[in-house]
Amino acid sequence: MQAGTDSIVSVDDLSLVFPTYHGDVRALSGVTLDVRPGEIVGLVGESGSGKSVTAMSVIRLLPPGMARFTGGSLSLLGHDMLAIGERALEDIRGKDASMIFQEPMSALNPTIRIGKQIVQVIRQHEAISEAEAKKRAAALLGEMQVPDAARVMRNYPFELSGGMRQRVLIAMAFSCNPSVLICDEPTTALDVTVQAQVLALIRERARARGTAVLFITHDLAVVRQLCDRVYVMYAGRMVEEGRTADLLAHPLHPYTQALLRSLPELAEPKQPLAAIPGTVPALLTEIKGCAFRWRCAHAVARCTETPPFVSPGEAGHRAACWFAGEIAPPTPARSTSASIATSEATSEALVRLEGVEVGFPLGRSWLGRPKAMVHALNGVDLEIRAGETLGIVGESGCGKSTLAEVVMALQKPSAGRITFDGVDLASLDTAALRTVRRNFQVVFQDPQSSLDPRMPVWRLITEPLYVAGERSSRKLKARAEELMRQVGLRADQIGRYPHEFSGGQRQRIAIARALALHPKLVVLDEPTSALDVSVQAQVLNILMELQASLGLTYLFISHNVAVVRHIADRVAVMYLGQVVELGTAAEVLDNPRHPYTRTLIGAVPKLSADTEIAAPAAVDLPSNVNLPEGCFFRERCAFKAAGCEKPQALAPWRESGHQVRCHRAAELPAWAQA
């Protein structure tokens, strides 16, 4: 392959190694790609395939001495990035080329207020006053649909939700109007409406200002609606490239086909997903031939030879495979795996919330009284039935995580009543509450942060048992081995440490720990959002199998509507601390009746859609400090009418259990999703 000569970003036959005590890790092997002015290029592949290393190499962000380029060339805006000095690099980074990272908490300084951090970036590269920089910072936050931007500029990063922090990071990247924008999973932590707004803004800037965008993601639907071209990476190599529509409709390489088959969109709800077996190979030794052959169903003896990059069809659509163009692409045919026996949910409520409200004081006067209140939950009536999966969806800040905290008795409600298995949690003393808490556990979004790196896996998994009073190492190890087998890991791995496992394996360890005390309810807070599609499929399959065999009840919180549609029995849609729609997954997500639910689902990127991502709506999101009167969604609603100024109740729609908080639910036109 040859990189384009008119490209802003040009990577040609680049190879890179990481020296380690065990030898050189061949992170990149002959990588070639180019990005032209105004073009958005996608880069996809599993974790460990080399996507982030490629992106960081473009602006030389890899620590000196920890990486060594062994071949090829790298050009950015005409600069030879392999020969450029550190001082020149500082001038390029932030001004000419910016990068948006996946984890905003790591990228933002926790000790500096948000506004000051954005102002510092602007004034580092432009000679403007602090007042002008503050004005631009506020405008940038407004473009990112940050409600109450003036207040957010005074906040520290830890005072914002994950989605809100990511919006801040994206605003910071746009602050100096860069010519090159590198996006490393920038929308992973965002809800679908904000994601659509951000992606539309990226596309608009790329076209209007000629910004070249290299976009790394594991969301193939986002690639379909955003990117002009796409590269697929595996084990440090490019295995396929082409125009986005051609590549996703007619993938040539078996690996690209396997990624598409892993998507929940191509499987029946509650049925097993076609996960890719095995993992990305270790790169300590040079791989001869096709690196995917150990996981490929079509591998033959010839695959031990390095395949050429061939183009059997559309011009520019090429793949490194001996059988490119000969293997049938994936179809919406469902997984051929054995069906998972689903656990029947009962009509009996395991958890019931009645009129639950939660408020947090926002600053205090000299008398100690709250100056204002953040209204996180506002009259939530909800039940979680035994044996079911209840999905919770909604924008960042709508109260999803607060709802999970009150369900687990980690946060006391300001008003209302919560019962677990018929017991009023407010009536329990500390000892009784401690006993009840054994019945509910949580799996967090990022297993790397929730697992202590100093503890071996068997201690991590059995830590709840240890806290509960079990001290026998023999019994703890035996239980750890049992749990490891339940989540699909080998029992002989219990002596290893978290860093010795992949991201998907660490999430399985987190699930095993949650099962240690035989809980009745497991809260899953974005458990797959940080995982690539193949690992996501494995984790979802494990969760469904465990629920069927153990009779577990799940409270599943996610921004990913496709994942919720696949795993959930019922879905609750939240907006500004209220449940605005509730029903079965099919009722709510396939036939939404609340205008907000329609907005939410309409913003979901679609793998099959030919339309581009819609431009962001020019609205100010309501503040949960000063709540709107009447219907909370009224000012953003295209169907508002007389009566919307009055408070709305969650009422049944027709005869089913489908409930909607909208007095016009029956009057809305039929839902026709694109």
C-alpha positions as CSV (number, residue, x, y, z in Angstrom):
1,M,0.0,0.0,0.0
2,Q,1.1,3.6,-0.6
3,A,-0.1,6.5,1.4
4,G,-1.7,9.4,-0.5
5,T,0.6,12.3,-1.6
6,D,-2.1,15.0,-0.9
7,S,-2.7,13.8,2.6
8,I,-2.5,15.9,5.8
9,V,-1.7,12.7,7.7
10,S,0.5,10.2,5.9
11,V,1.7,6.9,7.5
12,D,3.7,4.6,5.2
13,D,4.8,1.1,6.1
14,L,5.3,2.1,9.7
15,S,6.6,-0.4,12.2
16,L,7.1,0.1,15.9
17,V,8.2,-2.1,18.9
18,F,7.9,-1.8,22.6
19,P,11.1,-3.2,24.3
20,T,10.3,-5.3,27.3
21,Y,12.2,-7.8,29.5
22,H,10.7,-10.6,27.6
23,G,11.6,-9.2,24.2
24,D,10.3,-6.6,21.7
25,V,6.5,-6.4,21.4
26,R,5.8,-5.8,17.7
27,A,2.9,-3.3,18.2
28,L,2.8,-2.1,14.6
29,S,3.9,-4.0,11.5
30,G,4.0,-2.2,8.2
31,V,1.0,0.1,8.9
32,T,0.0,2.4,6.0
33,L,-2.9,4.9,6.1
34,D,-3.6,8.5,5.0
35,V,-6.1,11.2,5.9
36,R,-6.9,14.0,3.5
37,P,-8.2,17.5,4.2
38,G,-11.8,17.5,5.3
39,E,-11.9,13.7,5.4
40,I,-13.0,11.5,8.3
41,V,-11.2,8.2,8.4
42,G,-12.3,5.4,10.8
43,L,-9.9,3.0,12.4
44,V,-11.6,-0.1,13.9
45,G,-10.5,-3.4,15.5
46,E,-10.4,-5.2,18.8
47,S,-8.5,-4.0,21.9
48,G,-4.8,-4.7,21.4
49,S,-4.9,-4.4,17.6
50,G,-2.8,-1.3,17.5
51,K,-5.4,1.5,17.0
52,S,-4.4,3.8,19.9
53,V,-0.7,3.1,19.3
54,T,-1.2,4.2,15.6
55,A,-3.0,7.4,16.7
56,M,-0.5,8.4,19.4
57,S,2.3,7.8,16.9
58,V,0.9,10.4,14.6
59,I,1.6,13.2,17.1
60,R,4.4,11.4,18.9
61,L,2.6,11.0,22.2
62,L,4.3,7.7,23.1
63,P,6.9,8.2,25.9
64,P,10.5,8.5,24.6
65,G,12.5,5.4,25.3
66,M,9.4,3.2,25.7
67,A,8.7,2.8,22.0
68,R,11.1,2.4,19.0
69,F,10.2,3.0,15.4
70,T,11.9,0.3,13.3
71,G,10.8,1.2,9.8
72,G,8.6,3.4,7.6
73,S,7.7,7.1,7.5
74,L,5.2,9.4,9.3
75,S,4.2,12.8,8.0
76,L,1.8,15.4,9.6
77,L,1.0,18.7,7.8
78,G,4.2,18.2,5.9
79,H,6.4,17.7,9.0
80,D,8.5,14.6,9.2
81,M,7.3,13.5,12.6
82,L,10.1,10.9,13.1
83,A,12.8,13.6,12.8
84,I,11.0,16.6,14.4
85,G,12.3,18.2,17.7
86,E,10.4,18.3,21.0
87,R,10.0,22.1,20.9
88,A,8.3,21.9,17.4
89,L,6.1,19.1,18.7
90,E,4.8,21.3,21.5
91,D,3.8,23.9,18.9
92,I,2.0,21.4,16.8
93,R,0.1,19.6,19.6
94,G,-3.0,21.4,20.7
95,K,-2.9,24.0,18.0
96,D,-2.4,22.2,14.6
97,A,-3.3,18.8,15.9
98,S,-5.5,17.9,18.8
99,M,-6.5,14.5,20.4
100,I,-9.6,13.5,22.2
101,F,-9.0,10.6,24.6
102,Q,-11.4,7.9,25.8
103,E,-11.1,8.4,29.5
104,P,-11.7,12.1,30.4
105,M,-11.0,11.7,34.1
106,S,-7.4,10.7,33.3
107,A,-7.1,13.6,30.7
108,L,-8.4,16.3,32.9
109,N,-6.5,17.8,35.9
110,P,-8.6,17.0,39.1
111,T,-7.2,19.9,41.0
112,I,-8.1,22.7,38.5
113,R,-11.5,24.0,37.6
114,I,-13.0,23.2,34.2
115,G,-13.0,26.8,32.9
116,K,-9.4,27.4,33.8
117,Q,-8.3,24.2,32.1
118,I,-9.9,25.2,28.8
119,V,-8.6,28.8,29.1
120,Q,-5.0,27.5,29.7
121,V,-5.2,25.5,26.4
122,I,-6.4,28.5,24.4
123,R,-3.9,31.0,25.9
124,Q,-1.0,28.5,25.4
125,H,-1.4,28.8,21.7
126,E,-3.1,32.1,21.1
127,A,-2.3,35.7,22.2
128,I,-5.7,36.7,23.6
129,S,-6.8,38.0,27.0
130,E,-8.2,35.8,29.7
131,A,-11.6,37.4,29.4
132,E,-11.8,36.5,25.7
133,A,-10.5,33.0,26.4
134,K,-13.3,32.6,29.0
135,K,-15.9,33.8,26.6
136,R,-14.7,31.3,24.0
137,A,-14.6,28.5,26.6
138,A,-18.2,29.1,27.6
139,A,-19.2,29.2,23.9
140,L,-17.5,25.9,23.3
141,L,-19.2,24.2,26.2
142,G,-22.5,25.6,24.8
143,E,-21.8,23.9,21.5
144,M,-21.3,20.6,23.3
145,Q,-24.8,21.0,24.8
146,V,-23.5,21.5,28.4
147,P,-26.3,22.8,30.5
148,D,-25.5,25.8,32.7
149,A,-22.1,26.3,31.2
150,A,-21.2,29.1,33.6
151,R,-21.7,26.8,36.6
152,V,-19.8,23.9,34.9
153,M,-16.8,26.2,34.3
154,R,-16.5,26.7,38.1
155,N,-16.7,22.9,38.7
156,Y,-13.9,20.5,39.2
157,P,-13.8,17.3,37.0
158,F,-14.9,15.0,39.8
159,E,-18.1,17.1,40.2
160,L,-19.3,16.2,36.8
161,S,-20.8,12.9,35.3
162,G,-18.6,10.9,33.0
163,G,-20.6,12.0,29.9
164,M,-20.3,15.7,31.0
165,R,-16.5,15.3,31.5
166,Q,-16.2,13.9,28.0
167,R,-18.0,16.9,26.5
168,V,-15.6,19.2,28.3
169,L,-12.6,17.3,26.8
170,I,-14.1,17.5,23.3
171,A,-14.7,21.3,23.7
172,M,-11.0,21.6,24.8
173,A,-9.9,19.8,21.6
174,F,-11.8,22.2,19.4
175,S,-10.6,25.3,21.3
176,C,-7.8,26.2,18.8
177,N,-9.5,25.1,15.6
178,P,-6.9,22.3,14.8
179,S,-6.2,21.1,11.2
180,V,-5.9,17.5,12.4
181,L,-8.2,16.0,15.0
182,I,-7.5,12.5,16.4
183,C,-10.4,11.0,18.2
184,D,-9.7,7.9,20.4
185,E,-13.1,6.5,21.3
186,P,-14.4,10.0,22.0
187,T,-18.1,9.1,22.4
188,T,-17.8,5.9,24.4
189,A,-19.0,7.6,27.6
190,L,-21.7,9.7,25.9
191,D,-25.4,9.0,25.6
192,V,-26.8,8.7,22.1
193,T,-28.3,12.2,21.8
194,V,-25.1,13.9,22.8
195,Q,-23.1,11.5,20.7
196,A,-25.2,12.5,17.7
197,Q,-24.6,16.1,18.4
198,V,-20.8,15.7,18.9
199,L,-20.5,13.5,15.8
200,A,-22.4,16.0,13.6
201,L,-20.2,18.8,14.9
202,I,-17.1,16.8,14.0
203,R,-18.4,16.2,10.5
204,E,-19.4,19.8,10.1
205,R,-16.0,21.1,11.2
206,A,-14.2,18.6,9.0
207,R,-16.1,19.8,5.9
208,A,-16.3,23.5,6.6
209,R,-12.7,23.9,7.7
210,G,-10.9,21.1,6.0
211,T,-10.0,19.4,9.2
212,A,-8.6,15.9,8.8
213,V,-10.1,13.5,11.3
214,L,-8.8,10.1,12.4
215,F,-11.6,8.5,14.3
216,I,-10.9,5.4,16.4
217,T,-14.0,3.5,17.7
218,H,-15.4,0.0,18.2
219,D,-18.9,1.2,17.3
220,L,-19.4,0.1,13.7
221,A,-22.7,2.0,13.4
222,V,-20.9,5.2,14.2
223,V,-18.4,4.5,11.6
224,R,-21.2,3.8,9.0
225,Q,-22.8,7.2,9.6
226,L,-19.7,9.4,10.2
227,C,-16.6,8.1,8.3
228,D,-15.8,8.5,4.6
229,R,-13.3,5.7,4.6
230,V,-12.4,3.0,7.1
231,Y,-9.3,0.9,8.0
232,V,-9.6,-2.4,9.9
233,M,-6.6,-3.4,12.1
234,Y,-5.7,-6.7,13.6
235,A,-2.6,-7.6,15.6
236,G,-0.7,-4.4,14.6
237,R,-1.5,-4.8,10.9
238,M,-4.0,-3.3,8.4
239,V,-6.2,-6.2,7.2
240,E,-8.8,-4.2,5.2
241,E,-9.5,-0.7,3.9
242,G,-12.1,0.9,1.7
243,R,-15.0,3.3,1.5
244,T,-17.2,2.9,4.5
245,A,-20.4,1.9,2.7
246,D,-18.6,-0.7,0.6
247,L,-16.6,-2.2,3.4
248,L,-19.5,-2.6,5.9
249,A,-21.9,-3.9,3.2
250,H,-19.5,-6.3,1.5
251,P,-16.6,-7.0,3.9
252,L,-13.7,-9.0,2.3
253,H,-11.7,-10.1,5.3
254,P,-13.0,-12.9,7.6
255,Y,-12.0,-10.7,10.6
256,T,-14.2,-7.8,9.5
257,Q,-17.0,-10.2,8.9
258,A,-16.6,-11.7,12.4
259,L,-16.7,-8.2,13.9
260,L,-20.0,-7.5,12.2
261,R,-21.5,-10.9,13.2
262,S,-20.7,-10.0,16.9
263,L,-23.1,-7.1,16.9
264,P,-26.4,-7.4,18.8
265,E,-28.2,-5.7,15.9
266,L,-27.8,-9.0,13.9
267,A,-29.1,-11.3,16.6
268,E,-32.5,-12.1,18.0
269,P,-33.1,-10.5,21.5
270,K,-32.2,-12.7,24.4
271,Q,-30.3,-15.1,22.1
272,P,-26.5,-15.8,22.2
273,L,-24.3,-13.5,20.1
274,A,-21.8,-14.9,17.6
275,A,-18.6,-13.9,19.6
276,I,-15.2,-14.3,18.0
277,P,-13.4,-17.3,19.7
278,G,-10.0,-16.7,21.2
279,T,-8.1,-13.4,21.6
280,V,-5.6,-11.2,19.7
281,P,-2.2,-13.1,19.6
282,A,0.8,-12.0,21.6
283,L,3.2,-10.0,19.5
284,L,6.4,-10.9,21.2
285,T,7.4,-13.0,18.2
286,E,7.1,-12.1,14.5
287,I,4.0,-13.6,13.0
288,K,4.4,-15.2,9.7
289,G,1.4,-15.3,7.4
290,C,-2.1,-14.2,8.4
291,A,-2.3,-13.2,12.0
292,F,-6.0,-14.1,12.2
293,R,-5.7,-17.7,11.0
294,W,-5.9,-19.2,14.5
295,R,-9.4,-17.7,15.0
296,C,-10.6,-18.0,11.4
297,A,-13.1,-20.6,10.3
298,H,-11.7,-20.5,6.8
299,A,-8.0,-20.9,7.5
300,V,-6.0,-23.4,5.4
301,A,-2.4,-24.3,5.1
302,R,-1.8,-21.4,2.6
303,C,-2.6,-18.9,5.4
304,T,0.8,-19.5,6.9
305,E,2.1,-17.4,4.0
306,T,1.7,-13.6,4.1
307,P,-1.3,-12.7,2.0
308,P,-1.2,-9.7,-0.4
309,F,-3.4,-6.7,-0.2
310,V,-5.8,-7.3,-3.0
311,S,-8.8,-5.4,-4.5
312,P,-11.2,-7.9,-6.0
313,G,-14.2,-5.5,-6.4
314,E,-14.7,-1.8,-5.8
315,A,-11.8,0.4,-6.5
316,G,-9.9,1.2,-3.3
317,H,-11.6,-1.6,-1.3
318,R,-8.8,-4.0,-0.4
319,A,-8.1,-6.8,2.0
320,A,-5.1,-8.8,3.1
321,C,-6.6,-12.3,2.6
322,W,-6.0,-15.1,0.2
323,F,-9.7,-15.5,-0.1
324,A,-10.8,-11.9,-0.4
325,G,-14.1,-11.6,-2.2
326,E,-14.7,-15.4,-2.1
327,I,-16.2,-15.7,1.4
328,A,-19.9,-14.8,1.9
329,P,-20.4,-11.7,4.0
330,P,-22.4,-11.7,7.2
331,T,-26.2,-11.5,6.9
332,P,-28.9,-10.7,9.5
333,A,-29.2,-14.5,9.9
334,R,-29.1,-15.2,13.6
335,S,-26.5,-16.9,15.7
336,T,-26.2,-20.7,15.1
337,S,-25.2,-21.2,18.8
338,A,-27.5,-23.1,21.0
339,S,-30.2,-20.9,22.5
340,I,-29.8,-19.7,26.0
341,A,-32.6,-21.0,28.2
342,T,-34.0,-17.7,29.5
343,S,-35.1,-17.4,33.2
344,E,-38.8,-16.5,33.3
345,A,-39.4,-13.3,35.2
346,T,-42.2,-13.5,37.7
347,S,-44.8,-10.8,38.4
348,E,-43.6,-10.5,41.9
349,A,-41.6,-7.4,42.6
350,L,-38.1,-7.9,44.1
351,V,-37.5,-4.1,44.4
352,R,-40.3,-1.5,44.6
353,L,-39.7,2.3,44.6
354,E,-42.6,4.5,45.5
355,G,-42.4,8.3,45.0
356,V,-38.6,8.3,45.5
357,E,-36.9,11.7,45.4
358,V,-33.2,12.4,45.9
359,G,-31.7,15.9,46.2
360,F,-28.1,17.0,46.8
361,P,-27.2,20.4,48.4
362,L,-25.3,22.7,46.1
363,G,-23.2,24.9,48.3
364,R,-24.2,26.2,51.8
365,S,-24.8,29.6,53.3
366,W,-23.0,30.8,56.4
367,L,-25.9,29.3,58.4
368,G,-25.2,25.9,56.9
369,R,-28.4,25.9,54.8
370,P,-28.2,24.7,51.2
371,K,-28.0,27.5,48.7
372,A,-29.7,25.3,46.0
373,M,-30.5,21.7,45.4
374,V,-29.6,19.4,42.6
375,H,-32.8,17.3,42.0
376,A,-31.4,13.9,40.9
377,L,-34.6,11.9,41.3
378,N,-38.1,13.4,41.1
379,G,-40.9,11.1,42.1
380,V,-39.7,7.7,40.7
381,D,-42.3,4.9,40.9
382,L,-40.8,1.7,39.6
383,E,-40.6,-2.0,40.3
384,I,-37.9,-4.6,39.4
385,R,-39.4,-8.0,39.1
386,A,-37.7,-11.2,40.2
387,G,-35.8,-12.9,37.5
388,E,-36.0,-10.1,34.9
389,T,-33.6,-7.7,33.3
390,L,-34.8,-4.1,33.6
391,G,-32.9,-1.8,31.3
392,I,-32.4,1.9,32.2
393,V,-31.6,4.3,29.4
394,G,-31.4,8.1,29.3
395,E,-29.0,11.0,28.9
396,S,-26.1,11.7,31.2
397,G,-27.4,13.4,34.4
398,C,-30.9,11.9,34.1
399,G,-30.5,10.0,37.4
400,K,-29.6,6.5,36.2
401,S,-26.7,6.0,38.6
402,T,-28.5,7.7,41.5
403,L,-31.3,5.3,40.9
404,A,-28.9,2.4,41.2
405,E,-27.4,3.8,44.4
406,V,-30.8,4.2,46.1
407,V,-31.8,0.6,45.1
408,M,-28.6,-0.7,46.7
409,A,-29.2,1.5,49.8
410,L,-25.9,3.4,49.2
411,Q,-27.9,6.6,49.0
412,K,-30.8,7.6,51.2
413,P,-33.8,9.1,49.4
414,S,-35.0,12.5,50.4
415,A,-38.5,11.3,50.1
416,G,-40.4,8.2,49.1
417,R,-40.2,4.5,50.0
418,I,-38.0,1.6,48.8
419,T,-38.7,-2.0,49.6
420,F,-36.4,-5.0,48.8
421,D,-38.1,-8.4,48.8
422,G,-40.9,-6.9,50.8
423,V,-38.7,-5.2,53.5
424,D,-38.7,-1.4,53.8
425,L,-35.0,-0.5,53.7
426,A,-35.6,2.7,55.7
427,S,-36.8,0.6,58.7
428,L,-33.6,-1.4,59.0
429,D,-30.8,-0.6,61.5
430,T,-27.2,-0.7,60.4
431,A,-26.7,-4.4,61.2
432,A,-29.9,-5.5,59.4
433,L,-29.1,-3.3,56.4
434,R,-25.6,-4.9,56.2
435,T,-27.3,-8.3,56.1
436,V,-29.7,-7.3,53.4
437,R,-26.9,-5.8,51.3
438,R,-25.6,-9.2,50.7
439,N,-28.5,-9.7,48.3
440,F,-27.4,-7.0,45.8
441,Q,-24.1,-6.5,44.1
442,V,-22.8,-4.2,41.4
443,V,-20.6,-4.5,38.3
444,F,-19.0,-1.2,37.3
445,Q,-18.1,0.2,33.8
446,D,-14.3,0.1,34.2
447,P,-13.0,-3.2,35.7
448,Q,-9.4,-1.7,35.7
449,S,-10.5,0.9,38.3
450,S,-12.7,-1.4,40.4
451,L,-10.1,-4.2,40.8
452,D,-7.2,-3.7,43.2
453,P,-4.0,-4.2,41.2
454,R,-2.1,-5.5,44.3
455,M,-4.4,-8.4,45.0
456,P,-4.4,-11.8,43.3
457,V,-7.7,-12.7,41.5
458,W,-8.8,-15.2,44.1
459,R,-8.7,-12.5,46.8
460,L,-10.5,-10.0,44.6
461,I,-13.3,-12.4,43.8
462,T,-13.8,-13.6,47.3
463,E,-13.4,-10.1,49.0
464,P,-17.1,-9.9,49.7
465,L,-17.0,-13.3,51.4
466,Y,-14.0,-12.1,53.5
467,V,-15.8,-8.9,54.5
468,A,-18.8,-11.1,55.4
469,G,-16.7,-13.1,57.9
470,E,-15.2,-16.0,55.9
471,R,-11.5,-16.3,56.9
472,S,-10.5,-19.8,55.6
473,S,-8.1,-19.4,52.6
474,R,-8.9,-22.9,51.5
475,K,-12.7,-22.2,51.3
476,L,-12.1,-18.8,49.7
477,K,-9.9,-20.3,47.0
478,A,-12.4,-23.1,46.4
479,R,-15.2,-20.6,45.9
480,A,-13.0,-18.5,43.7
481,E,-12.3,-21.5,41.4
482,E,-16.0,-22.3,41.2
483,L,-16.8,-18.6,40.3
484,M,-14.0,-18.5,37.7
485,R,-15.5,-21.5,35.9
486,Q,-18.9,-20.0,36.0
487,V,-17.8,-16.9,34.1
488,G,-15.7,-18.8,31.6
489,L,-12.2,-18.4,33.0
490,R,-9.8,-21.2,34.0
491,A,-9.5,-22.1,37.7
492,D,-5.7,-22.3,37.4
493,Q,-5.7,-18.5,36.8
494,I,-6.7,-17.5,40.4
495,G,-3.2,-16.7,41.4
496,R,-2.7,-14.1,38.7
497,Y,-3.1,-10.3,39.1
498,P,-5.6,-8.0,37.2
499,H,-2.9,-6.6,34.8
500,E,-2.3,-10.1,33.5
501,F,-5.8,-10.3,32.0
502,S,-7.5,-8.6,29.0
503,G,-10.3,-6.0,29.4
504,G,-13.0,-8.6,28.8
505,Q,-11.4,-11.1,31.2
506,R,-11.2,-8.4,33.9
507,Q,-14.9,-7.7,33.4
508,R,-15.6,-11.4,33.9
509,I,-13.6,-11.3,37.1
510,A,-15.8,-8.3,38.2
511,I,-18.9,-10.3,37.5
512,A,-17.5,-13.3,39.4
513,R,-16.9,-11.1,42.4
514,A,-20.5,-9.8,42.2
515,L,-21.7,-13.4,42.4
516,A,-19.6,-14.4,45.4
517,L,-22.4,-13.9,48.0
518,H,-25.2,-15.5,45.9
519,P,-27.0,-12.2,45.3
520,K,-30.6,-11.8,44.2
521,L,-30.0,-8.5,42.3
522,V,-27.0,-7.5,40.3
523,V,-26.7,-3.8,39.2
524,L,-24.8,-3.6,35.9
525,D,-23.6,0.0,35.4
526,E,-22.4,0.3,31.8
527,P,-20.7,-3.1,31.9
528,T,-19.9,-3.3,28.2
529,S,-19.4,0.3,27.2
530,A,-15.5,0.1,27.4
531,L,-15.4,-3.2,25.5
532,D,-15.0,-3.8,21.8
533,V,-17.8,-5.6,20.0
534,S,-16.4,-9.1,20.1
535,V,-15.6,-9.0,23.8
536,Q,-19.0,-7.3,24.4
537,A,-20.7,-10.3,22.8
538,Q,-18.8,-12.7,25.1
539,V,-19.8,-10.7,28.2
540,L,-23.4,-10.4,27.2
541,N,-23.6,-14.2,26.5
542,I,-22.1,-14.9,30.0
543,L,-24.6,-12.5,31.7
544,M,-27.5,-14.2,30.0
545,E,-26.2,-17.7,30.8
546,L,-25.7,-16.8,34.5
547,Q,-29.2,-15.3,34.7
548,A,-30.7,-18.4,33.3
549,S,-28.8,-20.8,35.5
550,L,-28.9,-18.8,38.8
551,G,-32.2,-17.0,38.5
552,L,-30.6,-13.6,38.9
553,T,-32.3,-10.2,38.5
554,Y,-30.5,-7.5,36.6
555,L,-30.7,-3.7,36.7
556,F,-28.9,-2.9,33.5
557,I,-27.8,0.7,32.9
558,S,-26.5,1.6,29.5
559,H,-26.2,4.2,26.8
560,N,-26.1,1.5,24.2
561,V,-29.7,1.1,23.0
562,A,-28.9,-1.9,20.8
563,V,-27.4,-3.8,23.8
564,V,-30.4,-2.9,26.0
565,R,-32.7,-4.1,23.3
566,H,-30.9,-7.4,23.2
567,I,-30.6,-8.2,26.9
568,A,-33.5,-6.4,28.6
569,D,-37.0,-7.8,29.3
570,R,-38.4,-4.4,30.2
571,V,-37.0,-0.9,29.7
572,A,-37.4,2.3,31.7
573,V,-36.5,5.6,30.0
574,M,-35.4,8.4,32.3
575,Y,-35.3,12.2,31.8
576,L,-34.4,14.7,34.5
577,G,-34.9,12.2,37.4
578,Q,-38.3,10.9,36.2
579,V,-39.3,7.7,34.4
580,V,-41.0,9.0,31.2
581,E,-41.7,5.6,29.6
582,L,-41.8,2.1,30.8
583,G,-42.7,-1.2,29.1
584,T,-41.2,-4.3,27.5
585,A,-38.1,-3.8,25.4
586,A,-40.1,-4.3,22.2
587,E,-42.8,-1.9,23.2
588,V,-40.5,1.0,24.3
589,L,-37.7,0.7,21.8
590,D,-39.7,-0.5,18.7
591,N,-42.8,1.6,19.3
592,P,-41.9,4.6,21.5
593,R,-44.8,6.8,22.6
594,H,-43.0,9.5,24.5
595,P,-41.4,12.3,22.4
596,Y,-38.2,12.1,24.5
597,T,-37.9,8.3,23.8
598,R,-38.3,9.0,20.1
599,T,-35.6,11.7,20.3
600,L,-33.3,9.2,22.0
601,I,-33.9,6.3,19.6
602,G,-33.8,8.6,16.6
603,A,-30.3,9.6,17.6
604,V,-29.0,6.0,17.7
605,P,-26.5,5.4,14.8
606,K,-27.7,2.7,12.5
607,L,-25.5,0.2,10.7
608,S,-27.8,0.0,7.7
609,A,-28.7,3.6,7.3
610,D,-27.5,5.6,4.3
611,T,-28.4,9.0,6.0
612,E,-25.7,11.1,7.7
613,I,-25.8,11.9,11.4
614,A,-28.3,14.8,11.9
615,A,-27.0,18.2,13.0
616,P,-27.2,18.9,16.7
617,A,-30.4,20.5,17.9
618,A,-30.0,24.1,19.0
619,V,-31.5,23.7,22.5
620,D,-30.4,24.4,26.0
621,L,-30.8,21.3,28.2
622,P,-32.8,22.1,31.3
623,S,-31.0,22.3,34.6
624,N,-31.7,19.8,37.3
625,V,-31.2,22.7,39.8
626,N,-34.1,24.8,38.5
627,L,-36.5,22.2,37.2
628,P,-39.0,23.2,34.5
629,E,-42.7,23.5,35.3
630,G,-45.1,20.9,34.0
631,C,-43.7,18.4,31.6
632,F,-39.9,18.5,32.0
633,F,-39.4,17.8,28.3
634,R,-41.8,20.5,27.1
635,E,-39.2,23.0,25.9
636,R,-37.5,20.4,23.7
637,C,-40.6,18.7,22.4
638,A,-41.9,19.0,18.9
639,F,-45.4,17.9,19.9
640,K,-45.9,20.3,22.8
641,A,-49.4,21.7,23.2
642,A,-51.9,23.0,25.7
643,G,-51.8,20.9,28.8
644,C,-48.0,20.3,28.7
645,E,-47.6,23.1,31.2
646,K,-49.2,20.8,33.9
647,P,-47.3,18.0,35.7
648,Q,-47.6,14.7,33.8
649,A,-48.2,11.4,35.4
650,L,-46.8,8.0,34.3
651,A,-50.0,6.4,32.9
652,P,-50.8,3.2,31.1
653,W,-51.0,3.5,27.3
654,R,-53.8,1.2,25.9
655,E,-54.3,-2.1,27.7
656,S,-50.7,-3.3,28.0
657,G,-48.2,-2.6,30.8
658,H,-46.7,0.1,28.5
659,Q,-46.7,3.3,30.6
660,V,-46.0,6.9,29.3
661,R,-45.6,10.2,31.0
662,C,-47.3,12.2,28.3
663,H,-51.0,13.3,27.9
664,R,-50.6,13.2,24.1
665,A,-49.2,9.7,23.8
666,A,-52.3,8.5,21.9
667,E,-52.2,11.5,19.5
668,L,-48.6,11.1,18.3
669,P,-48.1,9.8,14.7
670,A,-47.1,6.2,14.2
671,W,-43.4,5.6,14.8
672,A,-41.5,4.9,11.6
673,Q,-37.8,4.5,12.4
674,A,-35.4,5.1,9.5
